């Protein structure tokens, strides 16, 4: 029996104690998540992995053929298939509500897979503009996606059950000034009933939907935003700023909580290195977990 006290497993956050027990080890072997693009289905669904082609591969370390592999939530391989699609680099992938894997490549082509690793026909396209301008980033939500092109234009598929891409309002950013970051507020949480895209541009925010562009100036946010995440209920924004500050605000850009990320925290017994900080904020019943380096490697809402 371990000599470690049971009480040592619990961490105090505000007025409550939490702990992070290990439920089970993952069954997969030799999987380095940092070298793969990963898509996890909600509610303990399947996990899709494919080697990130933007990462350097050591010669003879692995096969030159990229494989799309699908595991269950315990890391047991369900299926795998060789990735041999044209269209350029894989930009992003995500699971839909009916557990269809959506993969979007550089020229805007949409490939779909089921949990058995079978490519579903037909393939779809985000449109002629995406094909000519190349997709550089995409953000998924539920059953939809927003894509950003090299020309700074936004295109949206509101529902993958009926794939009909539409163009959002022109943001006028230009090729030399692409947004620093992008996030979406899902249609169910907006007044208009349409998806709203938040872009960190220059020293402020831009909010884009199908009909209009709204600029949120620097005075409201206090500088350039490097990363942004929207809470699951669409009410709050978490922002990592260019100067290392961390802001939490509502979607009306008021009621700020401001924190300067300077120290390394140990949370749930995890030591975060390489100048990473791990900050927990409790706002009403929301918990915001942020893992950010100087370049803000990631923002994640929990709860």
SETI-904438 format. One record per residue (C-alpha): residue number from 0; residue in three letters; x, y, z. Coordinates in nm, 4 decimals, decimal comma, padded with zeros to 6 digits. Layout:
<nodes>
<node resi="NUM" resn="ALA" xx="X" yy="Y" zz="Z"/>
...
</nodes>
This chain:
<nodes>
<node resi="0" resn="UNK" xx="00,0000" yy="00,0000" zz="00,0000"/>
<node resi="1" resn="UNK" xx="00,1253" yy="00,3466" zz="-00,0846"/>
<node resi="2" resn="UNK" xx="00,2534" yy="00,5636" zz="00,1962"/>
<node resi="3" resn="UNK" xx="00,1110" yy="00,8754" zz="00,0306"/>
<node resi="4" resn="UNK" xx="-00,1710" yy="01,0255" zz="00,2330"/>
<node resi="5" resn="UNK" xx="-00,5144" yy="01,0130" zz="00,0742"/>
<node resi="6" resn="UNK" xx="-00,5598" yy="01,3769" zz="00,1701"/>
<node resi="7" resn="UNK" xx="-00,2629" yy="01,4689" zz="-00,0515"/>
<node resi="8" resn="UNK" xx="-00,4672" yy="01,3726" zz="-00,3603"/>
<node resi="9" resn="UNK" xx="-00,7136" yy="01,6531" zz="-00,2978"/>
<node resi="10" resn="UNK" xx="-00,6517" yy="02,0117" zz="-00,4083"/>
<node resi="11" resn="UNK" xx="-00,8241" yy="02,3136" zz="-00,2616"/>
<node resi="12" resn="UNK" xx="-00,9839" yy="02,5473" zz="-00,5157"/>
<node resi="13" resn="UNK" xx="-01,1635" yy="02,8425" zz="-00,3562"/>
<node resi="14" resn="UNK" xx="-01,3798" yy="02,6771" zz="-00,0875"/>
<node resi="15" resn="UNK" xx="-01,3978" yy="02,3249" zz="-00,2323"/>
<node resi="16" resn="UNK" xx="-01,1676" yy="02,0275" zz="-00,2710"/>
<node resi="17" resn="UNK" xx="-01,1123" yy="01,8395" zz="-00,5953"/>
<node resi="18" resn="UNK" xx="-00,9072" yy="01,5439" zz="-00,7041"/>
<node resi="19" resn="UNK" xx="-00,8153" yy="01,3805" zz="-01,0345"/>
<node resi="20" resn="UNK" xx="-00,8168" yy="01,0009" zz="-01,0052"/>
<node resi="21" resn="UNK" xx="-00,6912" yy="00,7845" zz="-01,2891"/>
<node resi="22" resn="UNK" xx="-00,9874" yy="00,5811" zz="-01,4147"/>
<node resi="23" resn="UNK" xx="-00,7933" yy="00,3526" zz="-01,6479"/>
<node resi="24" resn="UNK" xx="-00,4779" yy="00,3589" zz="-01,8633"/>
<node resi="25" resn="UNK" xx="-00,5153" yy="00,4022" zz="-02,2382"/>
<node resi="26" resn="UNK" xx="-00,4620" yy="00,0778" zz="-02,4274"/>
<node resi="27" resn="UNK" xx="-00,2784" yy="00,2247" zz="-02,7253"/>
<node resi="28" resn="UNK" xx="00,0980" yy="00,1936" zz="-02,7569"/>
<node resi="29" resn="UNK" xx="00,3596" yy="00,4401" zz="-02,8819"/>
<node resi="30" resn="UNK" xx="00,1092" yy="00,7196" zz="-02,9400"/>
<node resi="31" resn="UNK" xx="00,2487" yy="01,0721" zz="-02,9106"/>
<node resi="32" resn="UNK" xx="-00,0500" yy="01,3061" zz="-02,9163"/>
<node resi="33" resn="UNK" xx="00,1718" yy="01,6104" zz="-02,9720"/>
<node resi="34" resn="UNK" xx="00,2691" yy="01,4751" zz="-03,3142"/>
<node resi="35" resn="UNK" xx="-00,0853" yy="01,4021" zz="-03,4248"/>
<node resi="36" resn="UNK" xx="-00,4031" yy="01,5821" zz="-03,5102"/>
<node resi="37" resn="UNK" xx="-00,6659" yy="01,4553" zz="-03,2693"/>
<node resi="38" resn="UNK" xx="-01,0457" yy="01,4645" zz="-03,2759"/>
<node resi="39" resn="UNK" xx="-01,2440" yy="01,3325" zz="-02,9780"/>
<node resi="40" resn="UNK" xx="-01,6160" yy="01,2674" zz="-03,0072"/>
<node resi="41" resn="UNK" xx="-01,8269" yy="01,3939" zz="-02,7139"/>
<node resi="42" resn="UNK" xx="-01,9657" yy="01,1745" zz="-02,4356"/>
<node resi="43" resn="UNK" xx="-01,6843" yy="00,9197" zz="-02,4435"/>
<node resi="44" resn="UNK" xx="-01,7134" yy="00,8544" zz="-02,8163"/>
<node resi="45" resn="UNK" xx="-01,4383" yy="00,7513" zz="-03,0612"/>
<node resi="46" resn="UNK" xx="-01,1007" yy="00,9231" zz="-03,0934"/>
<node resi="47" resn="UNK" xx="-00,9523" yy="00,9921" zz="-03,4383"/>
<node resi="48" resn="UNK" xx="-00,5749" yy="01,0316" zz="-03,4844"/>
<node resi="49" resn="UNK" xx="-00,3635" yy="01,1160" zz="-03,7864"/>
<node resi="50" resn="UNK" xx="-00,0025" yy="01,2258" zz="-03,8059"/>
<node resi="51" resn="UNK" xx="00,0294" yy="01,6035" zz="-03,8246"/>
<node resi="52" resn="UNK" xx="00,1993" yy="01,6695" zz="-04,1582"/>
<node resi="53" resn="UNK" xx="00,3213" yy="02,0087" zz="-04,0352"/>
<node resi="54" resn="UNK" xx="00,5533" yy="01,8312" zz="-03,7885"/>
<node resi="55" resn="UNK" xx="00,8980" yy="01,7022" zz="-03,8846"/>
<node resi="56" resn="UNK" xx="00,9192" yy="01,3237" zz="-03,9127"/>
<node resi="57" resn="UNK" xx="01,2456" yy="01,1499" zz="-03,8263"/>
<node resi="58" resn="UNK" xx="01,3791" yy="00,9479" zz="-04,1191"/>
<node resi="59" resn="UNK" xx="01,2858" yy="00,5778" zz="-04,0918"/>
<node resi="60" resn="UNK" xx="01,1142" yy="00,6454" zz="-03,7573"/>
<node resi="61" resn="UNK" xx="00,7740" yy="00,5642" zz="-03,9028"/>
<node resi="62" resn="UNK" xx="00,6061" yy="00,4850" zz="-04,2299"/>
<node resi="63" resn="UNK" xx="00,5861" yy="00,7572" zz="-04,4922"/>
<node resi="64" resn="UNK" xx="00,2203" yy="00,6641" zz="-04,5395"/>
<node resi="65" resn="UNK" xx="-00,0102" yy="00,8569" zz="-04,3113"/>
<node resi="66" resn="UNK" xx="-00,2864" yy="00,6543" zz="-04,1534"/>
<node resi="67" resn="UNK" xx="-00,6143" yy="00,7763" zz="-04,0117"/>
<node resi="68" resn="UNK" xx="-00,6725" yy="00,5665" zz="-03,7006"/>
<node resi="69" resn="UNK" xx="-00,9883" yy="00,5504" zz="-03,4943"/>
<node resi="70" resn="UNK" xx="-00,9830" yy="00,4294" zz="-03,1333"/>
<node resi="71" resn="UNK" xx="-01,2491" yy="00,3920" zz="-02,8712"/>
<node resi="72" resn="UNK" xx="-01,2270" yy="00,6043" zz="-02,5558"/>
<node resi="73" resn="UNK" xx="-01,0055" yy="00,3419" zz="-02,3876"/>
<node resi="74" resn="UNK" xx="-00,7477" yy="00,3501" zz="-02,6684"/>
<node resi="75" resn="UNK" xx="-00,8503" yy="00,0255" zz="-02,8390"/>
<node resi="76" resn="UNK" xx="-00,8048" yy="00,0430" zz="-03,2161"/>
<node resi="77" resn="UNK" xx="-01,1377" yy="00,0234" zz="-03,3980"/>
<node resi="78" resn="UNK" xx="-01,0203" yy="00,0879" zz="-03,7535"/>
<node resi="79" resn="UNK" xx="-00,7468" yy="00,2432" zz="-03,9628"/>
<node resi="80" resn="UNK" xx="-00,7094" yy="00,3512" zz="-04,3237"/>
<node resi="81" resn="UNK" xx="-00,4334" yy="00,5048" zz="-04,5336"/>
<node resi="82" resn="UNK" xx="-00,4794" yy="00,8776" zz="-04,5910"/>
<node resi="83" resn="UNK" xx="-00,4293" yy="00,9380" zz="-04,9630"/>
<node resi="84" resn="UNK" xx="-00,6590" yy="01,2267" zz="-05,0405"/>
<node resi="85" resn="UNK" xx="-00,5504" yy="01,5161" zz="-05,2645"/>
<node resi="86" resn="UNK" xx="-00,6225" yy="01,8758" zz="-05,1781"/>
<node resi="87" resn="UNK" xx="-00,3229" yy="01,9721" zz="-04,9669"/>
<node resi="88" resn="UNK" xx="-00,2652" yy="01,9705" zz="-04,5940"/>
<node resi="89" resn="UNK" xx="-00,5315" yy="01,8547" zz="-04,3505"/>
<node resi="90" resn="UNK" xx="-00,6490" yy="02,1724" zz="-04,1774"/>
<node resi="91" resn="UNK" xx="-00,8851" yy="02,0275" zz="-03,9188"/>
<node resi="92" resn="UNK" xx="-01,1141" yy="01,7418" zz="-03,8272"/>
<node resi="93" resn="UNK" xx="-01,3996" yy="01,6894" zz="-03,5837"/>
<node resi="94" resn="UNK" xx="-01,6846" yy="01,4513" zz="-03,5038"/>
<node resi="95" resn="UNK" xx="-02,0443" yy="01,5496" zz="-03,5713"/>
<node resi="96" resn="UNK" xx="-02,3349" yy="01,4727" zz="-03,3411"/>
<node resi="97" resn="UNK" xx="-02,4057" yy="01,1466" zz="-03,5284"/>
<node resi="98" resn="UNK" xx="-02,0379" yy="01,0411" zz="-03,4979"/>
<node resi="99" resn="UNK" xx="-01,9351" yy="01,1165" zz="-03,8550"/>
<node resi="100" resn="UNK" xx="-01,5748" yy="01,2330" zz="-03,8789"/>
<node resi="101" resn="UNK" xx="-01,5392" yy="01,5524" zz="-04,0833"/>
<node resi="102" resn="UNK" xx="-01,1991" yy="01,6271" zz="-04,2369"/>
<node resi="103" resn="UNK" xx="-01,1274" yy="01,9569" zz="-04,4157"/>
<node resi="104" resn="UNK" xx="-00,8178" yy="01,9956" zz="-04,6333"/>
<node resi="105" resn="UNK" xx="-00,6391" yy="02,2999" zz="-04,7697"/>
<node resi="106" resn="UNK" xx="-00,8407" yy="02,3380" zz="-05,0897"/>
<node resi="107" resn="UNK" xx="-01,1691" yy="02,3300" zz="-04,8977"/>
<node resi="108" resn="UNK" xx="-01,2668" yy="01,9710" zz="-04,9762"/>
<node resi="109" resn="UNK" xx="-01,4717" yy="01,8012" zz="-04,7043"/>
<node resi="110" resn="UNK" xx="-01,4082" yy="01,4291" zz="-04,6518"/>
<node resi="111" resn="UNK" xx="-01,6333" yy="01,2244" zz="-04,4249"/>
<node resi="112" resn="UNK" xx="-01,5629" yy="00,8989" zz="-04,2415"/>
<node resi="113" resn="UNK" xx="-01,7647" yy="00,6651" zz="-04,0247"/>
<node resi="114" resn="UNK" xx="-01,6296" yy="00,4928" zz="-03,7127"/>
<node resi="115" resn="UNK" xx="-01,5196" yy="00,1959" zz="-03,9268"/>
<node resi="116" resn="UNK" xx="-01,2723" yy="00,4154" zz="-04,1168"/>
<node resi="117" resn="UNK" xx="-01,4811" yy="00,4038" zz="-04,4350"/>
<node resi="118" resn="UNK" xx="-01,4846" yy="00,7183" zz="-04,6486"/>
<node resi="119" resn="UNK" xx="-01,8412" yy="00,8271" zz="-04,7138"/>
<node resi="120" resn="UNK" xx="-01,9466" yy="00,9463" zz="-05,0574"/>
<node resi="121" resn="UNK" xx="-01,9947" yy="01,1986" zz="-05,1970"/>
<node resi="122" resn="UNK" xx="-01,7243" yy="01,4455" zz="-05,0931"/>
<node resi="123" resn="UNK" xx="-01,8195" yy="01,8104" zz="-05,0600"/>
<node resi="124" resn="UNK" xx="-01,6430" yy="02,1428" zz="-05,1116"/>
<node resi="125" resn="UNK" xx="-01,6447" yy="02,4701" zz="-04,9207"/>
<node resi="126" resn="UNK" xx="-01,6719" yy="02,6453" zz="-05,2581"/>
<node resi="127" resn="UNK" xx="-01,4698" yy="02,8001" zz="-05,5369"/>
<node resi="128" resn="UNK" xx="-01,3231" yy="03,0792" zz="-05,3218"/>
<node resi="129" resn="UNK" xx="-01,1844" yy="02,8311" zz="-05,0671"/>
<node resi="130" resn="UNK" xx="-01,0404" yy="02,6236" zz="-05,3519"/>
<node resi="131" resn="UNK" xx="-00,8611" yy="02,9242" zz="-05,5029"/>
<node resi="132" resn="UNK" xx="-00,7560" yy="03,0983" zz="-05,1795"/>
<node resi="133" resn="UNK" xx="-00,6744" yy="02,7942" zz="-04,9596"/>
<node resi="134" resn="UNK" xx="-00,8150" yy="02,7345" zz="-04,6130"/>
<node resi="135" resn="UNK" xx="-00,5709" yy="02,8279" zz="-04,3344"/>
<node resi="136" resn="UNK" xx="-00,7844" yy="02,7642" zz="-04,0265"/>
<node resi="137" resn="UNK" xx="-01,1206" yy="02,6222" zz="-03,9254"/>
<node resi="138" resn="UNK" xx="-01,3279" yy="02,6075" zz="-03,6078"/>
<node resi="139" resn="UNK" xx="-01,5886" yy="02,3374" zz="-03,5519"/>
<node resi="140" resn="UNK" xx="-01,8920" yy="02,3364" zz="-03,3289"/>
<node resi="141" resn="UNK" xx="-02,1559" yy="02,0644" zz="-03,2872"/>
<node resi="142" resn="UNK" xx="-02,2698" yy="02,0065" zz="-03,6438"/>
<node resi="143" resn="UNK" xx="-02,1055" yy="02,3057" zz="-03,8156"/>
<node resi="144" resn="UNK" xx="-01,7765" yy="02,4685" zz="-03,9106"/>
<node resi="145" resn="UNK" xx="-01,6318" yy="02,8076" zz="-04,0019"/>
<node resi="146" resn="UNK" xx="-01,3296" yy="02,8258" zz="-04,2346"/>
<node resi="147" resn="UNK" xx="-01,0849" yy="03,1137" zz="-04,2800"/>
<node resi="148" resn="UNK" xx="-00,8982" yy="03,1559" zz="-04,6111"/>
<node resi="149" resn="UNK" xx="-00,5602" yy="03,3110" zz="-04,6881"/>
<node resi="150" resn="UNK" xx="-00,7449" yy="03,6163" zz="-04,8191"/>
<node resi="151" resn="UNK" xx="-00,9108" yy="03,6665" zz="-04,4803"/>
<node resi="152" resn="UNK" xx="-01,2574" yy="03,5563" zz="-04,5930"/>
<node resi="153" resn="UNK" xx="-01,4915" yy="03,3439" zz="-04,3831"/>
<node resi="154" resn="UNK" xx="-01,7109" yy="03,0591" zz="-04,5033"/>
<node resi="155" resn="UNK" xx="-01,9559" yy="02,8590" zz="-04,2959"/>
<node resi="156" resn="UNK" xx="-02,1372" yy="02,5267" zz="-04,3059"/>
<node resi="157" resn="UNK" xx="-02,4178" yy="02,5687" zz="-04,0491"/>
<node resi="158" resn="UNK" xx="-02,5204" yy="02,2022" zz="-04,0476"/>
<node resi="159" resn="UNK" xx="-02,3357" yy="01,8968" zz="-04,1818"/>
<node resi="160" resn="UNK" xx="-02,6668" yy="01,7155" zz="-04,2223"/>
<node resi="161" resn="UNK" xx="-02,7274" yy="01,9467" zz="-04,5173"/>
<node resi="162" resn="UNK" xx="-02,3923" yy="02,0748" zz="-04,6406"/>
<node resi="163" resn="UNK" xx="-02,4546" yy="02,4162" zz="-04,7964"/>
<node resi="164" resn="UNK" xx="-02,1538" yy="02,6491" zz="-04,7520"/>
<node resi="165" resn="UNK" xx="-02,2291" yy="03,0183" zz="-04,7180"/>
<node resi="166" resn="UNK" xx="-02,0050" yy="03,3221" zz="-04,7128"/>
<node resi="167" resn="UNK" xx="-01,9996" yy="03,5454" zz="-04,4063"/>
<node resi="168" resn="UNK" xx="-01,9613" yy="03,9227" zz="-04,4126"/>
<node resi="169" resn="UNK" xx="-01,6299" yy="04,0629" zz="-04,5401"/>
<node resi="170" resn="UNK" xx="-01,3913" yy="04,1457" zz="-04,2565"/>
<node resi="171" resn="UNK" xx="-01,1486" yy="04,3404" zz="-04,4760"/>
<node resi="172" resn="UNK" xx="-00,8386" yy="04,2161" zz="-04,2951"/>
<node resi="173" resn="UNK" xx="-00,6247" yy="04,1289" zz="-04,5962"/>
<node resi="174" resn="UNK" xx="-00,3578" yy="03,8677" zz="-04,6568"/>
<node resi="175" resn="UNK" xx="-00,0860" yy="04,0477" zz="-04,4621"/>
<node resi="176" resn="UNK" xx="-00,2985" yy="04,0791" zz="-04,1499"/>
<node resi="177" resn="UNK" xx="-00,4751" yy="03,7532" zz="-04,0862"/>
<node resi="178" resn="UNK" xx="-00,6487" yy="03,7194" zz="-03,7475"/>
<node resi="179" resn="UNK" xx="-00,4369" yy="03,6135" zz="-03,4504"/>
<node resi="180" resn="UNK" xx="-00,7093" yy="03,3750" zz="-03,3334"/>
<node resi="181" resn="UNK" xx="-01,0631" yy="03,2640" zz="-03,4055"/>
<node resi="182" resn="UNK" xx="-01,3570" yy="03,1237" zz="-03,2077"/>
<node resi="183" resn="UNK" xx="-01,7310" yy="03,0870" zz="-03,2587"/>
<node resi="184" resn="UNK" xx="-02,0457" yy="03,1475" zz="-03,0587"/>
<node resi="185" resn="UNK" xx="-02,2888" yy="02,8734" zz="-03,1549"/>
<node resi="186" resn="UNK" xx="-02,6181" yy="02,9759" zz="-03,3217"/>
<node resi="187" resn="UNK" xx="-02,8260" yy="02,8567" zz="-03,0262"/>
<node resi="188" resn="UNK" xx="-02,6609" yy="03,1211" zz="-02,8061"/>
<node resi="189" resn="UNK" xx="-02,6854" yy="03,4236" zz="-03,0402"/>
<node resi="190" resn="UNK" xx="-02,9705" yy="03,6703" zz="-03,0732"/>
<node resi="191" resn="UNK" xx="-02,9792" yy="03,6353" zz="-03,4523"/>
<node resi="192" resn="UNK" xx="-02,9864" yy="03,2550" zz="-03,4458"/>
<node resi="193" resn="UNK" xx="-02,6810" yy="03,2468" zz="-03,6735"/>
<node resi="194" resn="UNK" xx="-02,3239" yy="03,1592" zz="-03,5848"/>
<node resi="195" resn="UNK" xx="-02,1053" yy="03,4513" zz="-03,4752"/>
<node resi="196" resn="UNK" xx="-01,7292" yy="03,4399" zz="-03,5348"/>
<node resi="197" resn="UNK" xx="-01,4904" yy="03,6209" zz="-03,3017"/>
<node resi="198" resn="UNK" xx="-01,1570" yy="03,7204" zz="-03,4510"/>
<node resi="199" resn="UNK" xx="-00,8561" yy="03,8707" zz="-03,2770"/>
<node resi="200" resn="UNK" xx="-00,7408" yy="04,1310" zz="-03,5298"/>
<node resi="201" resn="UNK" xx="-00,4784" yy="04,3986" zz="-03,4718"/>
<node resi="202" resn="UNK" xx="-00,5317" yy="04,5376" zz="-03,1240"/>
<node resi="203" resn="UNK" xx="-00,8995" yy="04,4511" zz="-03,0885"/>
<node resi="204" resn="UNK" xx="-01,1858" yy="04,2150" zz="-03,1697"/>
<node resi="205" resn="UNK" xx="-01,4001" yy="04,1652" zz="-03,4756"/>
<node resi="206" resn="UNK" xx="-01,7381" yy="03,9896" zz="-03,4539"/>
<node resi="207" resn="UNK" xx="-01,8657" yy="03,8563" zz="-03,7862"/>
<node resi="208" resn="UNK" xx="-02,1932" yy="03,6949" zz="-03,8891"/>
<node resi="209" resn="UNK" xx="-02,3688" yy="03,6548" zz="-04,2231"/>
<node resi="210" resn="UNK" xx="-02,4830" yy="04,0167" zz="-04,2436"/>
<node resi="211" resn="UNK" xx="-02,2477" yy="04,2454" zz="-04,0543"/>
<node resi="212" resn="UNK" xx="-01,9075" yy="04,3059" zz="-03,8984"/>
<node resi="213" resn="UNK" xx="-01,8761" yy="04,4664" zz="-03,5558"/>
<node resi="214" resn="UNK" xx="-01,5458" yy="04,6053" zz="-03,4337"/>
<node resi="215" resn="UNK" xx="-01,4617" yy="04,5971" zz="-03,0633"/>
<node resi="216" resn="UNK" xx="-01,1874" yy="04,8527" zz="-03,0089"/>
<node resi="217" resn="UNK" xx="-00,8726" yy="04,8235" zz="-02,8007"/>
<node resi="218" resn="UNK" xx="-01,0196" yy="05,0262" zz="-02,5139"/>
<node resi="219" resn="UNK" xx="-01,2631" yy="04,7451" zz="-02,4309"/>
<node resi="220" resn="UNK" xx="-01,0146" yy="04,4579" zz="-02,4390"/>
<node resi="221" resn="UNK" xx="-00,6878" yy="04,6338" zz="-02,3616"/>
<node resi="222" resn="UNK" xx="-00,4654" yy="04,5030" zz="-02,6415"/>
<node resi="223" resn="UNK" xx="-00,4100" yy="04,2319" zz="-02,8982"/>
<node resi="224" resn="UNK" xx="-00,5658" yy="03,8927" zz="-02,8286"/>
<node resi="225" resn="UNK" xx="-00,3511" yy="03,5853" zz="-02,8976"/>
<node resi="226" resn="UNK" xx="-00,6006" yy="03,3108" zz="-02,8068"/>
<node resi="227" resn="UNK" xx="-00,9695" yy="03,3053" zz="-02,7323"/>
<node resi="228" resn="UNK" xx="-01,2173" yy="03,0428" zz="-02,6086"/>
<node resi="229" resn="UNK" xx="-01,5946" yy="03,0644" zz="-02,5671"/>
<node resi="230" resn="UNK" xx="-01,7639" yy="02,8922" zz="-02,2720"/>
<node resi="231" resn="UNK" xx="-02,0003" yy="02,6037" zz="-02,3434"/>
<node resi="232" resn="UNK" xx="-02,3080" yy="02,8134" zz="-02,2715"/>
<node resi="233" resn="UNK" xx="-02,1925" yy="03,0999" zz="-02,4962"/>
<node resi="234" resn="UNK" xx="-02,1955" yy="03,3538" zz="-02,2121"/>
<node resi="235" resn="UNK" xx="-01,8252" yy="03,4041" zz="-02,1374"/>
<node resi="236" resn="UNK" xx="-01,4994" yy="03,4596" zz="-02,3236"/>
<node resi="237" resn="UNK" xx="-01,1518" yy="03,3641" zz="-02,2041"/>
<node resi="238" resn="UNK" xx="-00,8729" yy="03,5603" zz="-02,3718"/>
<node resi="239" resn="UNK" xx="-00,4964" yy="03,5331" zz="-02,3534"/>
<node resi="240" resn="UNK" xx="-00,3431" yy="03,8711" zz="-02,4384"/>
<node resi="241" resn="UNK" xx="-00,0174" yy="03,9539" zz="-02,6165"/>
<node resi="242" resn="UNK" xx="00,1360" yy="04,0915" zz="-02,2952"/>
<node resi="243" resn="UNK" xx="00,0707" yy="03,7751" zz="-02,0914"/>
<node resi="244" resn="UNK" xx="-00,2539" yy="03,8870" zz="-01,9299"/>
<node resi="245" resn="UNK" xx="-00,5506" yy="03,6541" zz="-01,9044"/>
<node resi="246" resn="UNK" xx="-00,8992" yy="03,8035" zz="-01,9295"/>
<node resi="247" resn="UNK" xx="-01,2402" yy="03,6559" zz="-01,8653"/>
<node resi="248" resn="UNK" xx="-01,5410" yy="03,8621" zz="-01,9734"/>
<node resi="249" resn="UNK" xx="-01,8963" yy="03,8128" zz="-02,0874"/>
<node resi="250" resn="UNK" xx="-01,9905" yy="03,8226" zz="-02,4543"/>
<node resi="251" resn="UNK" xx="-02,0952" yy="04,1873" zz="-02,4180"/>
<node resi="252" resn="UNK" xx="-01,7278" yy="04,2659" zz="-02,3400"/>
<node resi="253" resn="UNK" xx="-01,7956" yy="04,3862" zz="-01,9870"/>
<node resi="254" resn="UNK" xx="-01,7399" yy="04,2453" zz="-01,6368"/>
<node resi="255" resn="UNK" xx="-01,3710" yy="04,1703" zz="-01,6742"/>
<node resi="256" resn="UNK" xx="-01,1645" yy="03,9383" zz="-01,4605"/>
<node resi="257" resn="UNK" xx="-00,7988" yy="04,0176" zz="-01,5203"/>
<node resi="258" resn="UNK" xx="-00,4986" yy="03,8038" zz="-01,4280"/>
<node resi="259" resn="UNK" xx="-00,1279" yy="03,8456" zz="-01,5070"/>
<node resi="260" resn="UNK" xx="00,0258" yy="03,5062" zz="-01,5921"/>
<node resi="261" resn="UNK" xx="00,3694" yy="03,5126" zz="-01,4323"/>
<node resi="262" resn="UNK" xx="00,4143" yy="03,2029" zz="-01,2181"/>
<node resi="263" resn="UNK" xx="00,3950" yy="02,8298" zz="-01,2695"/>
<node resi="264" resn="UNK" xx="00,1145" yy="02,6562" zz="-01,0831"/>
<node resi="265" resn="UNK" xx="00,0844" yy="02,2971" zz="-00,9754"/>
<node resi="266" resn="UNK" xx="-00,2747" yy="02,1828" zz="-01,0157"/>
<node resi="267" resn="UNK" xx="-00,3972" yy="01,8306" zz="-00,9442"/>
<node resi="268" resn="UNK" xx="-00,0345" yy="01,7234" zz="-00,8988"/>
<node resi="269" resn="UNK" xx="00,0636" yy="01,8136" zz="-01,2556"/>
<node resi="270" resn="UNK" xx="00,3867" yy="02,0103" zz="-01,2867"/>
<node resi="271" resn="UNK" xx="00,3599" yy="02,2400" zz="-01,5874"/>
<node resi="272" resn="UNK" xx="00,6980" yy="02,3240" zz="-01,7354"/>
<node resi="273" resn="UNK" xx="00,8408" yy="02,5307" zz="-02,0219"/>
<node resi="274" resn="UNK" xx="00,6954" yy="02,8518" zz="-01,8794"/>
<node resi="275" resn="UNK" xx="00,3387" yy="02,7207" zz="-01,8875"/>
<node resi="276" resn="UNK" xx="00,0860" yy="02,8536" zz="-01,6440"/>
<node resi="277" resn="UNK" xx="-00,2325" yy="02,6792" zz="-01,5449"/>
<node resi="278" resn="UNK" xx="-00,5014" yy="02,9044" zz="-01,4088"/>
<node resi="279" resn="UNK" xx="-00,8431" yy="02,8147" zz="-01,2740"/>
<node resi="280" resn="UNK" xx="-01,1204" yy="03,0698" zz="-01,2595"/>
<node resi="281" resn="UNK" xx="-01,4622" yy="03,0134" zz="-01,1097"/>
<node resi="282" resn="UNK" xx="-01,7350" yy="03,2356" zz="-01,2470"/>
<node resi="283" resn="UNK" xx="-02,0713" yy="03,1518" zz="-01,0966"/>
<node resi="284" resn="UNK" xx="-02,0955" yy="02,7798" zz="-01,1758"/>
<node resi="285" resn="UNK" xx="-01,8427" yy="02,7940" zz="-01,4628"/>
<node resi="286" resn="UNK" xx="-01,4871" yy="02,6663" zz="-01,4385"/>
<node resi="287" resn="UNK" xx="-01,2308" yy="02,7949" zz="-01,6855"/>
<node resi="288" resn="UNK" xx="-00,9057" yy="02,6040" zz="-01,7251"/>
<node resi="289" resn="UNK" xx="-00,6328" yy="02,7777" zz="-01,9188"/>
<node resi="290" resn="UNK" xx="-00,3001" yy="02,6373" zz="-02,0244"/>
<node resi="291" resn="UNK" xx="-00,0931" yy="02,9083" zz="-02,1899"/>
<node resi="292" resn="UNK" xx="00,2694" yy="02,9801" zz="-02,2735"/>
<node resi="293" resn="UNK" xx="00,4103" yy="03,3062" zz="-02,4077"/>
<node resi="294" resn="UNK" xx="00,2399" yy="03,2218" zz="-02,7351"/>
<node resi="295" resn="UNK" xx="-00,0741" yy="03,0869" zz="-02,5661"/>
<node resi="296" resn="UNK" xx="-00,0680" yy="02,7221" zz="-02,6672"/>
<node resi="297" resn="UNK" xx="-00,4286" yy="02,6649" zz="-02,5738"/>
<node resi="298" resn="UNK" xx="-00,7443" yy="02,7805" zz="-02,4006"/>
<node resi="299" resn="UNK" xx="-01,0007" yy="02,5271" zz="-02,2827"/>
<node resi="300" resn="UNK" xx="-01,3302" yy="02,5749" zz="-02,1009"/>
<node resi="301" resn="UNK" xx="-01,4289" yy="02,2957" zz="-01,8605"/>
<node resi="302" resn="UNK" xx="-01,7839" yy="02,2735" zz="-01,7355"/>
</nodes>
